[in-house]
Amino acid sequence: MTRARPAPWAASSAMSEDGLRELLGRLREHLGAGPVEGEAREQLSTLMRDIEHKLGQGAPAAATPAAPRLESLAVRFEASHPALAETLREVIDALGKAGI
């Protein structure tokens, strides 16, 4: 009797989603530690909730507008919050790898 092997993309997707959850945690730390204020904080919080919602669905979404909005925020934070901008770009990469 042969055992079914999981599809290669399934393991990769799970690892990407775990990495994405870790990155979202780092974003929360940046928000808690840094002086990100007003509209930018609200936009970032909303995007994080949207991403967490997609992850909670358990299946990759066809497409999400989160990546362009995250890139816009990363550019905005490049000079004032470089570590936050770097983490945002890592999230964008992880979103692509997770198929979200």
Secondary structure in CASP SS format (residue, H / E / C, confidence):
PFRMAT SS
TARGET T0000
AUTHOR 0000-0000-0000
METHOD secondary structure of the structure
MODEL  1
M C 1.00
T C 1.00
R C 1.00
A C 1.00
R C 1.00
P C 1.00
A C 1.00
P H 1.00
W H 1.00
A H 1.00
A H 1.00
S H 1.00
S H 1.00
A H 1.00
M H 1.00
S H 1.00
E H 1.00
D H 1.00
G H 1.00
L H 1.00
R H 1.00
E H 1.00
L H 1.00
L H 1.00
G H 1.00
R H 1.00
L H 1.00
R H 1.00
E H 1.00
H H 1.00
L H 1.00
G H 1.00
A H 1.00
G C 1.00
P C 1.00
V C 1.00
E C 1.00
G H 1.00
E H 1.00
A H 1.00
R H 1.00
E H 1.00
Q H 1.00
L H 1.00
S H 1.00
T H 1.00
L H 1.00
M H 1.00
R H 1.00
D H 1.00
I H 1.00
E H 1.00
H H 1.00
K H 1.00
L H 1.00
G H 1.00
Q C 1.00
G C 1.00
A C 1.00
P C 1.00
A C 1.00
A C 1.00
A C 1.00
T C 1.00
P C 1.00
A H 1.00
A H 1.00
P H 1.00
R H 1.00
L H 1.00
E H 1.00
S H 1.00
L H 1.00
A H 1.00
V H 1.00
R H 1.00
F H 1.00
E C 1.00
A C 1.00
S C 1.00
H C 1.00
P H 1.00
A H 1.00
L H 1.00
A H 1.00
E H 1.00
T H 1.00
L H 1.00
R H 1.00
E H 1.00
V H 1.00
I H 1.00
D H 1.00
A H 1.00
L H 1.00
G H 1.00
K H 1.00
A H 1.00
G C 1.00
I C 1.00
END
